[in-house]
Structures are given as structure tokens and as C-alpha cells.
Amino acid sequence: MPPLSHDISLQDEVILITGGAVRLGKAIALECARRGAKIAITYNHSEEEAQQTVAELNAIAPDGALALQAELTDTKVLLELSAKVLSHFGKVTALVNNAAIFQRTPWEETDIDAWEKAFDAHIAINAKVPYWLARHFGEIFLQQQHGNIINIADIHAWRPLKNYVPYCLSKAAVVSLTHSLAKALAPQVRVNGIAPGTILLPSQTQGEADDEATLCARVPLQRLGTPEEIAQSAAFLIGGPQFISGHIISVDGAEQWR
């Protein structure tokens, strides 16, 4: 019988989480650390938040965390991450592609140049970075004969938002990338994704100006999800049943089916 989610141990894991200083990335880092994993996080501008997250991680396990400043769209910087993680921890066993941007681009308010700029920006960080990191870390995992990759997608890859077309397109690319990588890196490496529904309030995610009651009314389970539920899903995919690959787990209270 496979272990229940609360029984899953990540004792031997070393996990790199992009955008791990805040919000969902931080929740994933803390959850995995509580289960025994060593954690490396990347941040771009959130240095203060990154150091706070590392302090919280080290309170769980001394010397169990590392923060790396990285402009992920710089390919050279991106490819140096693995060397830094390996130098610090001696190994790396899992990658969580969490870093992303989410910008409003209303159709009727955005001219062609602005729309193309938004499209390029979303594709660069939300789709290209996960591809290059998966390509690079995937080679390491293949050499080790073991590894996990988790891509953070979004239910709006399937249910697009009218005012976030570039964002939704980039997350649809993440879904396709996950399915493709699960085939390309098999059998040594498992690749899965998590598609959050409405987790954080709009003021926290630059979303539409709806209040919590309105947002909850759209979700069949009648509440918002929590970052901790996304984090528990990540721990499950890394340390749970080892025959799961190529799947996108929707953590959305059935919102995509409303």
C-alpha cells in the first residue's frame, strides 16, 4: 500500500525550487523541509524574503537550506544553478519549476506592441525557463538514474482568462512541456505538474478585483485553496507512489469543472 501523504518522507531529497522565497514556492520549501529534504531556493529581487525563508528552513533543519539569487532568463546564470547546488549539498534529486509572472493584459486596452512584449515576457519566464532547467537538470538526473521534476501549471491553461491571454498561453505550454518531458526523460526521471486553482486573494497575485466571497462562489468546494495544499501535493509527487509520471494534478476544489 502506498504511503499516505502525511507519512511521506523526503529524507534523502535535495530539491531546487525556483521562486522559492515567497507564496507558493515558500510553502513548498517549508513542507518539503519538514519531511526531511534539503532545500535550495532561487529568488530575483526578493532578497529579504529569501533570507527570511532560509532562516525558517534552517530552524527546521540546521544548514539545510540555500538561497541563490538568479535572473532565470539569463541562460548562463540558469545553467550555473546546478553547480552551486551540487557544491553546497553534494547532490540534487528534484527540481520544482515554480517561478512565474502573472500580468494583466486586457484585450481592449493592449495594443499589438504591448501585447507582444507581454507574450514574450510570459513565455520567457513561465515556459522557456522550465524547459531549460528541465533539460539541464534532467541530464543530471539521467546520469544519477533517478530524479523528479515538478512544473507548476495553472487550471487557466484549460480555462483561459480573457484579460490574461499571454499568461494562459504560457501555462498551456507548461502543461504540454510536462507531458513531453515525462516521455523524453523516462524511465529514470519522473515529470509531473500541479495546476493550482484560486489559492491566493487577487491583491496577493495581481489578479482580478474580486472579493473573497465572489471567488469562493466560483469554486464547488466553496473556499479558496491554501499554499499548504499545493505544497502537500508537491511532496506527494516527489515522495509518494513512484509510478506517477506525466500527470497534472489540479488542486482547485473542482473549479475547472464549474
C-alpha positions in Angstrom: 0.0 0.0 0.0 1.5 3.4 -0.9 2.2 5.8 1.9 -0.4 8.4 2.8 0.6 12.0 2.1 1.3 12.8 5.8 3.6 9.7 6.1 5.7 10.6 3.1 9.4 11.1 3.9 11.7 13.2 1.8 14.8 12.5 4.0 17.2 11.8 1.1 16.0 14.5 -1.2 17.8 17.7 -2.2 15.3 20.0 -4.0 15.8 23.1 -6.0 12.7 25.3 -6.0 12.6 28.4 -8.3 10.9 31.4 -6.9 11.0 29.7 -3.5 11.2 32.9 -1.4 7.6 33.7 -1.3 4.0 32.5 -1.7 3.6 29.0 -3.2 7.3 28.4 -3.6 8.0 29.2 0.1 5.1 26.9 1.1 6.6 24.1 -1.0 10.0 24.7 0.5 8.8 24.6 4.1 6.6 21.5 3.6 9.4 19.5 1.9 11.9 20.6 4.6 9.5 19.4 7.4 9.6 16.0 5.6 13.4 15.9 5.7 14.5 17.4 2.4 17.4 19.8 2.0 16.2 22.9 0.0 17.7 25.3 -2.4 15.6 28.3 -3.5 16.1 30.9 -6.2 15.0 34.5 -6.0 15.4 37.5 -8.2 14.6 40.7 -6.3 13.2 39.3 -3.1 16.4 39.1 -1.2 14.9 40.0 2.2 12.1 37.4 1.8 14.6 34.8 0.6 16.8 35.2 3.7 13.7 35.0 5.9 12.7 31.8 4.2 16.2 30.3 4.6 16.1 31.2 8.3 12.8 29.4 8.7 14.1 26.4 6.8 17.3 26.3 8.9 15.1 26.4 12.0 13.6 23.1 10.8 17.0 21.6 9.9 20.3 23.5 10.6 22.3 24.0 7.4 19.5 22.5 5.4 18.8 25.5 3.1 20.5 27.6 0.4 19.2 30.8 -1.3 20.6 31.6 -4.8 20.0 35.0 -6.5 19.3 34.3 -10.1 17.9 36.2 -13.1 16.5 33.0 -14.6 16.0 34.4 -18.1 19.8 34.7 -18.3 20.8 31.2 -19.7 24.3 31.4 -18.3 23.0 32.1 -14.8 20.4 29.4 -15.2 22.9 26.7 -16.1 25.1 27.7 -13.2 22.4 26.8 -10.6 23.1 23.0 -10.6 26.8 23.6 -9.9 26.0 25.8 -6.9 23.5 23.3 -5.5 25.9 20.4 -6.1 28.8 22.3 -4.5 26.7 23.1 -1.4 24.8 19.8 -0.9 26.7 17.3 -2.9 23.7 16.2 -4.9 20.4 17.3 -6.3 17.4 15.0 -6.7 14.4 17.1 -7.6 13.5 20.3 -9.4 10.4 22.4 -8.8 9.7 24.9 -11.6 7.7 27.4 -9.7 9.0 30.9 -10.7 6.5 32.7 -12.9 5.0 36.1 -13.8 1.3 36.9 -13.9 0.4 40.2 -15.6 -2.9 41.5 -16.7 -3.2 42.3 -20.4 -6.8 43.2 -21.3 -7.5 42.7 -24.9 -9.3 46.0 -25.4 -6.6 48.0 -23.6 -3.4 46.5 -25.0 -2.0 47.4 -28.4 0.0 45.0 -30.5 3.4 46.1 -29.4 2.4 45.9 -25.7 0.7 42.5 -26.2 3.8 41.0 -27.9 6.0 42.4 -25.2 3.8 40.7 -22.6 3.7 37.5 -24.5 7.4 37.3 -24.9 7.9 38.1 -21.1 5.5 35.4 -20.0 6.9 32.8 -22.4 10.4 33.6 -21.3 10.0 33.0 -17.6 6.9 30.8 -17.5 7.8 28.3 -20.3 11.4 28.7 -21.5 13.0 28.7 -18.1 11.2 25.4 -17.0 12.3 23.9 -20.3 16.0 24.8 -20.0 16.1 23.9 -16.3 14.4 20.6 -17.0 16.8 19.9 -19.9 19.8 20.7 -17.8 18.8 19.0 -14.5 17.2 16.2 -16.5 20.7 15.3 -17.8 22.0 15.2 -14.2 19.1 13.0 -13.1 19.6 10.7 -16.1 23.2 10.2 -15.0 22.1 9.5 -11.5 19.4 7.1 -12.7 16.9 9.0 -10.5 15.1 12.3 -10.3 11.9 14.3 -10.1 10.7 17.4 -11.9 7.5 19.2 -10.9 6.2 22.1 -13.1 3.7 24.5 -11.6 1.0 25.0 -14.2 -2.5 26.6 -13.7 -6.1 25.5 -14.3 -6.3 28.5 -16.5 -4.2 26.6 -19.0 -7.6 24.9 -19.8 -10.0 27.7 -18.7 -8.3 30.8 -20.1 -9.0 34.2 -18.6 -9.9 36.9 -21.0 -7.6 39.5 -19.5 -4.6 37.3 -19.2 -4.1 35.7 -22.6 -0.2 35.7 -22.6 -0.2 34.2 -19.1 -2.7 31.5 -20.0 -0.8 30.6 -23.2 2.4 30.3 -21.2 0.8 27.9 -18.7 -0.7 25.9 -21.5 2.9 25.5 -22.8 3.9 24.2 -19.3 1.2 21.5 -19.5 2.4 20.4 -22.9 6.1 20.5 -21.7 5.3 18.3 -18.7 3.7 15.7 -20.9 6.6 15.8 -23.4 9.3 15.6 -20.7 7.7 12.7 -19.0 8.3 10.7 -22.2 11.7 12.2 -23.0 13.2 11.6 -19.6 11.6 8.2 -18.8 12.3 5.8 -17.3 14.8 7.3 -14.9 13.1 10.6 -14.3 9.5 11.3 -13.4 7.9 14.6 -14.5 4.6 15.8 -13.2 2.8 19.1 -12.8 0.5 20.9 -10.4 -2.3 23.1 -11.6 -3.5 25.4 -8.8 -6.9 26.9 -8.8 -7.8 30.0 -6.8 -5.3 29.9 -4.0 -4.3 33.5 -3.0 -6.5 36.5 -3.0 -6.3 38.8 -6.0 -4.5 41.5 -4.1 -1.7 39.0 -3.5 -1.4 37.8 -7.0 -2.3 40.9 -9.2 -5.5 39.2 -10.2 -9.0 40.5 -11.0 -10.6 42.8 -8.4 -13.0 40.3 -6.8 -13.5 39.8 -3.1 -13.1 36.5 -1.4 -16.8 35.7 -1.3 -17.1 36.2 -5.0 -14.1 34.0 -5.7 -15.3 31.3 -3.3 -18.7 31.2 -5.1 -16.9 30.1 -8.3 -15.4 27.1 -6.5 -17.6 24.0 -6.0 -15.9 23.4 -2.6 -16.9 26.9 -1.7 -13.5 28.1 -0.4 -10.1 29.2 -1.6 -7.2 26.7 -1.6 -4.2 27.2 0.5 -0.5 27.3 -0.4 0.0 24.4 2.0 -2.3 22.2 -0.1 -0.1 22.9 -3.1 2.9 22.1 -1.1 1.4 18.8 0.1 0.8 17.9 -3.5 4.4 18.6 -4.4 5.6 16.4 -1.5 3.2 13.7 -2.7 4.5 13.8 -6.2 8.2 13.6 -5.1 8.0 11.1 -2.4 4.7 9.2 -3.0 3.9 6.4 -5.5 6.7 6.1 -8.0 4.5 5.1 -10.9 3.0 8.6 -11.3 4.5 10.5 -14.3 3.2 12.7 -17.0 0.3 13.9 -14.9 -1.0 17.3 -14.0 -2.8 17.3 -10.6 -5.4 20.0 -10.4 -5.6 21.4 -6.8 -8.7 23.6 -7.4 -11.7 22.4 -5.5 -13.2 21.3 -8.8 -13.1 24.9 -10.1 -12.1 23.8 -13.6 -15.4 21.8 -13.9 -17.8 24.5 -12.7 
